[in-house]
Amino acid sequence: MFCRTAQVFVPQCTQVRGMATLKEIRVRLKSVTNIQKITKSMKMVSAAKYAKAERELKPAKPYGEQATALTKNLSMKDDDETEMIIALTSDRGLCGSIHSSVVKAIKARLVEKDDAKLVLVGDKAKAMLQKIHGKKVLGHFNDIGKAPPVFQDASKIALSAIDLGLQDYTRVTMYYNSFK
């Protein structure tokens, strides 16, 4: 009389092993867009910091050029030449090539002039040179350059270099990066 038939439910889409579900794909897309937003805001912050640093550096640039021009032709020739190397790097930062290029130039100079002594400004130079050339380091400065550069920072380094025996050296070389 009455006939009952059972219907079997067959899903339209089946989950394949190793494939992401629609929900997982939505979550991933949302995380990617969030990361993009964070990256965009970080770029804006770094651009603002860069513009500020550039504005603060512009007034000091002519002084640096004049000092370079003044000291360019001053060189003392001596058979028994002793050298003090002053390395200028920052205390922190994510731009490793800036610091490594300064350190690489100093290491090349130390191969040529083995008895040269070092004065390090910034933690990055200290971290890279302390292990290998620790005995050659005369002094180290940090917390220089957190604020815009002023004469007091330069005079602090110069007075300390004089206290470390600057007058005993026939040559003083500064290694730094310059903004063009």
C-alpha positions as CSV (number, residue, x, y, z in Angstrom):
1,M,0.0,0.0,0.0
2,F,2.1,2.8,1.2
3,C,5.6,2.8,-0.1
4,R,8.3,4.7,1.6
5,T,11.3,5.6,-0.3
6,A,14.4,6.9,1.4
7,Q,16.2,9.7,-0.2
8,V,20.0,9.8,0.0
9,F,21.5,13.2,0.5
10,V,24.5,13.7,-1.8
11,P,26.3,17.0,-1.3
12,Q,27.0,19.1,-4.3
13,C,30.6,19.9,-3.5
14,T,32.8,17.5,-1.6
15,Q,35.9,18.3,0.4
16,V,39.0,17.1,-1.3
17,R,42.0,16.4,0.9
18,G,44.6,19.1,0.9
19,M,42.3,21.8,-0.6
20,A,41.2,24.8,1.4
21,T,37.5,25.4,2.1
22,L,35.8,28.6,1.1
23,K,35.9,29.8,4.7
24,E,39.6,29.3,4.9
25,I,40.2,31.1,1.7
26,R,38.1,34.1,3.0
27,V,40.2,34.1,6.2
28,R,43.4,34.1,4.2
29,L,42.3,36.9,1.9
30,K,41.2,39.0,4.9
31,S,44.6,38.5,6.6
32,V,46.4,39.5,3.4
33,T,44.4,42.7,3.1
34,N,45.1,43.4,6.8
35,I,48.9,42.9,6.2
36,Q,48.6,45.2,3.1
37,K,47.0,47.9,5.2
38,I,49.7,47.6,7.9
39,T,52.5,47.7,5.3
40,K,50.9,50.8,3.7
41,S,50.8,52.6,7.1
42,M,54.4,51.6,7.8
43,K,55.5,53.1,4.5
44,M,53.7,56.3,5.3
45,V,55.4,56.6,8.7
46,S,58.8,55.9,7.2
47,A,58.2,58.4,4.4
48,A,57.4,61.0,7.1
49,K,60.5,60.2,9.1
50,Y,62.6,60.3,6.0
51,A,61.2,63.7,5.0
52,K,61.9,65.1,8.5
53,A,65.4,63.8,8.5
54,E,66.0,65.3,5.1
55,R,64.7,68.7,6.2
56,E,66.9,68.6,9.3
57,L,70.0,67.6,7.2
58,K,69.7,70.3,4.5
59,P,70.9,73.2,6.6
60,A,74.0,71.3,7.8
61,K,75.0,70.0,4.4
62,P,77.1,73.1,3.3
63,Y,79.1,72.9,6.6
64,G,80.0,69.3,5.8
65,E,80.9,70.1,2.3
66,Q,83.2,73.0,3.4
67,A,84.8,70.8,6.1
68,T,85.5,68.1,3.5
69,A,86.9,70.6,1.1
70,L,89.1,72.1,3.8
71,T,90.5,68.8,5.0
72,K,90.8,67.2,1.6
73,N,94.2,68.6,0.7
74,L,95.6,68.3,4.2
75,S,97.7,65.2,4.5
76,M,100.9,64.6,6.3
77,K,103.4,62.3,4.8
78,D,105.3,60.2,7.3
79,D,107.2,57.0,7.0
80,D,106.1,55.9,10.4
81,E,102.4,56.7,9.8
82,T,100.0,55.8,12.6
83,E,96.3,55.9,12.0
84,M,93.1,56.4,14.0
85,I,89.9,55.3,12.3
86,I,86.6,56.9,13.4
87,A,83.5,54.9,12.3
88,L,80.2,56.6,12.2
89,T,77.1,54.4,12.2
90,S,73.8,54.4,14.0
91,D,72.6,52.6,17.1
92,R,69.8,50.8,15.5
93,G,68.0,50.4,12.2
94,L,66.9,48.0,9.6
95,C,69.1,49.2,6.8
96,G,71.9,46.8,7.2
97,S,73.8,47.7,4.0
98,I,74.4,51.2,5.4
99,H,76.3,49.8,8.3
100,S,77.9,46.9,6.5
101,S,79.4,49.1,3.8
102,V,81.1,51.3,6.4
103,V,82.4,48.2,8.3
104,K,83.5,46.6,5.0
105,A,85.6,49.7,4.1
106,I,87.1,49.7,7.6
107,K,88.0,46.0,7.4
108,A,89.7,46.6,4.0
109,R,91.7,49.4,5.5
110,L,92.7,47.3,8.5
111,V,94.1,44.7,6.1
112,E,96.3,47.4,4.6
113,K,97.1,49.1,7.9
114,D,97.2,46.5,10.7
115,D,98.2,48.8,13.5
116,A,95.4,51.3,13.1
117,K,93.2,52.0,16.1
118,L,89.4,52.4,16.1
119,V,86.9,54.8,17.6
120,L,83.4,53.6,17.1
121,V,80.3,55.8,17.0
122,G,77.1,53.8,17.1
123,D,76.2,50.3,18.3
124,K,76.1,48.8,14.8
125,A,79.8,49.4,14.2
126,K,80.6,48.1,17.6
127,A,78.6,44.9,17.1
128,M,80.3,44.2,13.8
129,L,83.9,45.1,14.7
130,Q,84.2,44.3,18.4
131,K,84.6,40.5,17.9
132,I,87.4,40.5,15.4
133,H,89.2,43.8,16.1
134,G,88.3,44.2,19.8
135,K,91.9,45.0,20.8
136,K,92.1,47.9,18.4
137,V,89.0,49.7,19.7
138,L,90.0,52.7,21.7
139,G,86.5,54.0,22.5
140,H,82.9,53.7,21.7
141,F,80.0,56.1,21.7
142,N,76.3,55.4,21.5
143,D,73.1,57.5,21.7
144,I,74.6,60.0,19.2
145,G,72.3,61.0,16.5
146,K,68.9,60.1,18.1
147,A,68.1,63.8,17.9
148,P,69.1,66.0,15.0
149,P,72.9,66.5,14.9
150,V,74.2,69.4,16.9
151,F,77.7,70.8,17.6
152,Q,77.7,69.3,21.1
153,D,77.6,65.8,19.7
154,A,80.6,66.4,17.4
155,S,82.5,68.2,20.2
156,K,81.8,65.3,22.6
157,I,83.4,62.9,20.1
158,A,86.3,65.2,19.3
159,L,87.1,65.8,22.9
160,S,87.0,62.1,23.7
161,A,89.3,61.4,20.6
162,I,91.8,64.0,22.0
163,D,91.6,62.3,25.4
164,L,92.3,58.9,23.7
165,G,95.5,60.3,22.2
166,L,94.5,61.9,18.9
167,Q,97.7,63.9,18.8
168,D,99.8,60.7,18.7
169,Y,98.4,59.7,15.3
170,T,99.6,61.1,12.0
171,R,96.4,60.3,10.2
172,V,92.8,60.3,11.3
173,T,90.2,58.8,8.9
174,M,86.4,59.0,9.3
175,Y,84.2,56.4,7.6
176,Y,80.6,57.3,7.2
177,N,77.7,57.2,4.7
178,S,76.7,60.4,2.9
179,F,73.3,61.3,1.6
180,K,73.3,62.5,-1.9
